[in-house]
Amino acid sequence: MINRQRLSLTGLRLFSCSCMVSSGARMLANNPPLAEARPFTTVVREQLSSLNTCFYFKKGEIEILPTPASFYETLKDKICSAKRRIFIASLYIGTSQEELIACISKALDHNDNLRVYFLVDGLRGTREAPNACSASLLSKLVKEHQGRVDIRLYRTPELTKIKNALIPKRFNEGIGLQHMKIYGIDDEVILSGANLSSDYFTNRQDRYYLFKSRGFSNYYFDLHRLISSMSYQVHYSESLQRFKMVWPKNNLTVEPLLNRNEFLKTCSEALRNFLAGNSQVPSQLPISNDDEYQTAVYPISQFTPIFKKGVDYSTEKPTILKILSCITDKSVNWTFTAGYFNMLPEIKKLLLLSPSERGNVITASPQANGFYQSKGVSRHLPGAYLHLSHKFLQDVRASGKESQILLKEWQKGVVNTPNGWSYHAKGIWLSENDSTDLRPAVTIIGSSNYTRRAYSVDLESNVAIVTRDSDLKDAMQAEVDRLIANTREITTQNFEDELDRQVGFGVRVATKIIGKRL
């Protein structure tokens, strides 16, 4: 019935048009109508149609959490009420997170049907061993709830036996990491750039999106389990370090240290199939102008170190470049942020070429960088990122975009002092091509810092969100406003006038040499 009504209306329009042609043909020929610009979000969704996995959300099914405290409290509340599963992927778990571990343990005590799955990086998660580390902290759960807790440590296949023997701890993390941040409880998932430690719960600003969807949660649970099947398993041990790492027989393939080529062959094929949409994730309804599903969410991930060179099936980098390539209208405004500012050259090129009337880049000031005044070599990292932001401003000037593209430094006190915060947010927001509505309609949220490192050595997972939901647009605009509220604009003049912005020659040279790892 609905189809017949639509067909009838279409026929009526065609009939009306045919009656007007003869009387108005000459007028139309002399004054051809101007082509109406297509909505930016429509163009973006067409560009992303090649992605095989997309989820659709109703109004209210995506919630933006504003602060580290709200992220932590929401996470604990969800854990306490978990019915079936808790699945968490993070770079590491802070060694002081006894409260979080106790919260999970209590949830397991109260519900025999609950299962818990952790995935952390095998290098960062064991860095402090045999002292307390992520692995030893999590092994307590394995001991107390045998058979119901699965702890996995992913180790990059780039860590060969020779590299493992020669490169010291902390430095070996430069080879590659499990960097995804996925916090799933039952049919809900929080995607973020935040790890699980005290600063990320109190005074380290990041972004946090809560998605309420069974299909979406199943997708990320499947991804979590897939990477876990390529990872070591943590068992409790009475040894000094309190844990041991084993390679389960039911893992996807052989241990990478034993046969790296076989590991890469099998795992890359599995990830290729997953990204191609062959993961048995149920499809959902498509977006249209007259239904209630107003937001499309596209999972995009980067698994470059597991794919062999020249055959990378990762979806994050190409998707972001496609989205930015869609900016052909000056009314599309954009904001880019990364706490560790080392923008991928291809991303920088597209932003500099965009015709947008306004582009904002938000980065951490040196005093909001987590490595500010740290010990050892890492104390030079704020200077390295400062140098990179100066180079970006020089590129902006060379492109003649100084009035359109602004660099803003985020600072809230001085990190590692009372009331001082650090900045770890990362993301991209873009508006519709409508000068009457400057609110974001597209955003990227997840673990990536959009650096050369993110697209070469780490495992990353993000989503691209495209929406026409006015409430969600308001929430995204409020998110951007909160970040900008703690910024000040920086120009090349600041680098000329302020002595503390003078970066030493050695740091500049080192930045050029190791830039791909920052």
N, C-alpha and C positions, 0 to 999 in steps of 0.2 A: 504493500500500500504506500509506504514511504517512498519507494523508488518511483512508483507511478506518479506521485505528486511532484517529485523533483523533475521527472521527465516532462510533465505537463507544463510546469513553470518555465522550463528551458525552452519548450516549443513556443510558448507565448512570447518570451523575450525575442526569439528568432523571428517570429511573425511581425512583431512591432518594429524590429530593426529593418526588416525588408520593406515595410511601408514607408519608412523614413528615408530610405536610401535615395529614391528617385527625386524627392523634393529637396533633400539636403546634400546631395552628392557634390554639387558645385561649391557650396559653402565649405564642406569638409576638405575639398581639394585645395581651396585657397587658404584655409586656416587649419592645417593638420593638428590634431590634439597632441598635447605634450605627453610623453610616456611617463606614467606614474612610477615612482621609485618603489621597488619591491621591498618589503620589510626585511631588515637585516637578519632577523631571527629565521625567516623563511629561507634565505640564502644559506645561512649556516646549517640548518637542518638538512638541506639538500646536499651540502658538502659532506655531511656526516652520515648520509644514508648508506655509505659503503661499509660502515661499522655494523657488525652482525648482531650486536647486543645493545638493546636500548630498553629502558624502563620508563613507565609513565606514572606520574603522581598526581593525586587530587590535591586541592587546596588543603593546607594544614598537615600534609604528610611529610613535609620537610621543615625542620626547625633549626634555626641558627642560634647557637649558644654564644653568649657575648664575652665571657671571661674565663680565665683558668679555673677559678673557683666553681663556676657553674658547670664547666666540663667535668671536674672531679666529682661534684655532688651528684650530677646526673649519672655518671658512670657507676658510682656506688649504689645509687637507688635502683638502677637497672639490674645490677648484679644481685642485689638482695632479693629482687622479685623474679629472678630467672627461673624458668620452668624446665627447659630442655637442654640448652647449650649456652656456653660462654666461649667465644672464640676471639682471641686477641693477637694481633700482630703489631710489633713495635720494634724499634731499633734496640732498646734495652729497657730494663726495669730497674729503677733506682734501688740501691741496696738498703735504703731506709724505709722502703714501702711496706712495712709490717702491717699497717692498717689495711691497705688494699688486699694483701694476701690473707689477712684475717677475715676480711669481708667475703672473699671468695670461699674460704674454708667454711665459714658459717653457712653460706648458701648451700654448699655441698652437704653439710651436716643435716640441714633441714629438708633436703629433697634428694631422695635416692635415685631419681630419674635424671638428675642433672649431670652433664658431662662438661669438662673444661679443656680447652685447647689453647696452648700458647705457642707463638712463633716469634723468636727474637734472633738477632744476629749472633752468630757463633764466635765472632771476634770481639765485638763490643760487649757481648753478654758474658764473656769469660775473662775480660781484660785484667781484672784485679785478682784472679785466682793465683794462689790458693786462699787468698783472703776472700771476704764476702764479695759476691758478684751476683749478677742476675740469675745465673744458672744455679748457684747454691741456694739462693732465696727461693726459687721456684721448686727446687727439689724437695722442699718441705711438704709441698702439696702432694707430690708423688708419693712420699712416704706415708702421709696421713690418709690419703684417699686412693689406695692402690686400685688400678684398673679403671679409674674414672677421670684421670688427669693425664693429658698427653702434652709433654713439653718438648719442643723442637728447637734446634740450633742450626740455622742455615749458614754454611760456609761457602763463600764464592769459589767456583772451580779454578779461578785464577790463582788461588793460594796453593801453589805446587809445593812439593816436599822441600825443594831447594829454597824457595822464598820463605816458607814457614821456618826454616832453620836459620836463615840469614837476617830476616827483617824483624826488629824488636816489636814487642806488643805496643799498641797505640799507633805506631807508624804503619803496621801491617793493615790497619783499617783503611788506609788509602788505596788498597788494592780493590776493594769493593765490599759493599754492605747490603744486608737486608734492611731496606729503608722504609718499607710500607708501614702505614699507621692505620690499622683496622680494628675497631672496637665493636664487636657484635654480641648481642644478647638476644636470644630467641629470634624474633622476626624484625628486629631493629638493628641498625648499624650507625655508628658514629665514624665518619671519616675526618681526619685531621692531619696536621703536620706535627702534632705534639707527641712526645714520648711520655713514659710513665715514671716521673720523678717529682720530687717536692717542688722544684721551681716551676715545672709545667703545670702544677696545680695551684700555684700562688701568684708568682710575679714574672712569668715568662709568657708574653702575649703571643697567641697563635690563632688559628681558625678552627671551628668545630661545627660540623653539619650533622644533624641527626635525621636519618632516613627511616621512615616507617613503612616497610613493605616486605612481605614474606619472600616474594620472588627475588628482590634485590638482596635481601639477607642471604638467601640460598646461594646466589651467585658468589658473594664474597666468602661464604663458608666453603664453597667448592674451591675457590682460588686458594684460600688458606690451607685446605687439606692437600691441594696439589703441590704447593711449595713445601709443605711439611713432609711430603713423601720423597722430597729431594734433600732432606735434612737429617742431621743426627738427632737421636732421641736422648733425653736426659733421664738417667736413673739415679736414685738416691744412693749415696755411698757413705760408709763410716770413715772414709779417709779424711785427711785434713781439709780438703777442699769441698767435701760434702756432696759431690756429684761425680758421675762418670758419663762419658758420651759413648753411645753405641750406634751402630748402623743396622737398623732392623732388617730382617730377611724379607719382609713384605714391602720394603721401600720400592720405589718405581724402578730403580736401576742400581748399579754398583756404586760404591763409594768413590767420589771424584779423585781422591788421592791414590786410589788403586788403578783406576782406568779412566782418565779424564775424557778421552775421546768417546768412549762408550757412554759415559755420564751425559755429555753434551748431546750426543746423537739421540738418546732416548728422551731426555728432558726437553730438548728443543721441539721435538715432534709433539710431545704432550702439550706444551704451552702453545704451540701453533694451533693445535686443534681447539684448545680452550678459547683462545682469542678469536678463532673463526666461528665461535658460537656453537661448538659441538659439545657443550658441557651439560646438556639436558636441562638448561634453565628455562622454565616456562615463559612463553611469550605473553605480552600484555596488549591492551588495547592501544591503537594508534591515536595520536592527537588529531583533533579536527576543530573547526570553529564552533561547533555546537554541542560538544560533550564536556564532561567535567574534568577530564585529564588535561590540565593546562601546562604541565611541566614535563619535558623530556630529559632524561638523565642517561648519559652515555659513559659506561665504565671505560677508561683508557689506562693502559699500563705499559711500563717499560721494563723489559727483561733482556736487554742487550747482552749482558755477560753470559747468558745461557744459550743464546743463539750464536751460531758460527758466523764469522765475518762475511759480509756480503749477502746474508740471508736473514736479516733481522725482521721479524714479524711483529715487533712492538707497535703499539697503537698510539701511545701518548704523544711523542714528538711529532709524527705526521699530522695528527689531529689538531694540535695547537697551531701548527704552521698553516693548516687549511683555514682554521677559524680566523687567524690574523690576516690571511690573504683576502678574506671577504670584506675587509674594511676598504670600501671604495667611495664612501660618502663622508664628507667633513662633519656631519652631524652625529656620527658614531664616536662617542667619547670612550676612553679606556683608562683603566688604572692597573698598574702592574706592581707587585710587591714581592720582595724576597729578603729575608733577614740576612742571608749570606749572599751578597750581591755580586754575581759573576754571570751575567746574562749570556745565554747561548747566542753566538754570533748571528745565527739565522733568525732568531726571535728579535734581536736588536735591530737587524736590518729591516724587518717588516714593520716594526714600530716606528722607526725613523722615516720610512717611506710612506706611512699612512697619512691620508689627508685630514685626519681628525683635527678639529679646532682645539681640543683639549685632551692631553694625555698626562697622567700623573704617575710618577715612579716613586714608590715609598721604600726606603731601605733603613736599616738600623744605623743610628749614629755610632761612632766608636764606643761611646759610653753606654750603649745599649746592646753591644755585641757580647755574647756569652763568654768570649775568650778575653775580654778586657782585663788587663793586668793579671792574666793567668801566669802560671809558672812554665818555664821551659820555652821551647820553640813556639808554642801556640800563642804566646803573648804578642807575637808579630802579626797574627791573623787580622785583628782589627785594622792595622795599617795597610795590609794587603787589600782588604775590601774597600778601604777609603781610597786607595790608589785607583781601583777599578771604577769607583763611582766618579772620580775626577776624569778618568778617560772617557766615561760615558758622556759627561757634560761637554767635553771637547768634541765628541762625535755629534752631539746635538747642535753645537754651535756650527760645526762644519756643514751640517745639513740645512742650516738656516731655519731651525725649528725652535729657537730659544723662547719665542713667545707662545708656542703651542705645547711644548713638552717641558714639564717642570719636575725637578728632583726634590723630594721632601725627605728629610731625615727624622726618624721616629726616636723620641727619647722621653723617658719618664723616670726622673731621678738618675742616679748613677748605679749601674749594676754592681752587685756585691756590697752595697752599702744599705743602711736602713731605708726602707721605702723605695729602693731602686729596683727597676724592672729591666729585663732583657727582651729583645724582639726576635721572634722566630716565625712570624706569619709569612705565608707565601700564597700567591694567587693572582688571577687575572679576572677583571670585570670589564664588560663591554655593554654599552647602552644600545637601545634600538636606534635606527636612523630616523629619529623623530625629534625635532628641535623643541617640541612641547613636552617631551618626556625624557629626561636625562638619567633616569634611574637605570641601574644595571638590569639587563635582560639575559645576559650570558655570563657565566663564571666558571672558572676551573678551581677545584678544591681537592686537596690531597697532600701527598707526601713530598712531591717534587719541589726543588728549588730552581728549576728551569736553567740548570747549568750544564756545561759540557760533561761534568762528572755524572750528573743525573742520567744523562743519555748515553753513557759509555760503560760505567762500572757498577752501578747500584741497581737494586730492584725497587721500582716505584709503582704506586697505584693511585690514580686520581679519577675524578669524573668531570665531564663537561655537562653543565646544566644550562638548558635553554628553556625560558619560561615566558608566558604571558600572564601569569598569576600576579595580580597587582599587589597582593599581600606579601608574596615572596619578594617581589621587586622592592617593596618598602623595606623589608628586612635586610636585603642585600645592600641597599643604600645606607641604612643605619649602620651596617657593619663597616662600610667604607668610611662613613663619617666618624665613627669611633676611632678608627686608625689615624685618620688625618688630624683629628683633634689634638694629638700629641706630637705633631710634626712641625718643622719649620723649613721653609724653602731654602735651598742651597744653590748657589751659582758658582761659576768659575772664579768670580771675584772673591768669594769666601776662601778659596784655596790660595789666592794671592795675598790676602790680608791677614789670615789667621795662622800664627806660627805653629799651632798644634796640628795643623793640617799638612805640614811638610813631611812627606814620607821619605825615609832614607833610601839611598841608592841601592843598598843591599836588599831591602825589602822589595823594591821595584823589580830588580833583576830576578829575585826568587819567585815573585808573582808571575813573571813571564815564563819561567821555567816550569813551575808546578801548577800553572793556571788551570790545567785540565782536571786537577784533583781537588780544586777548591769548591 
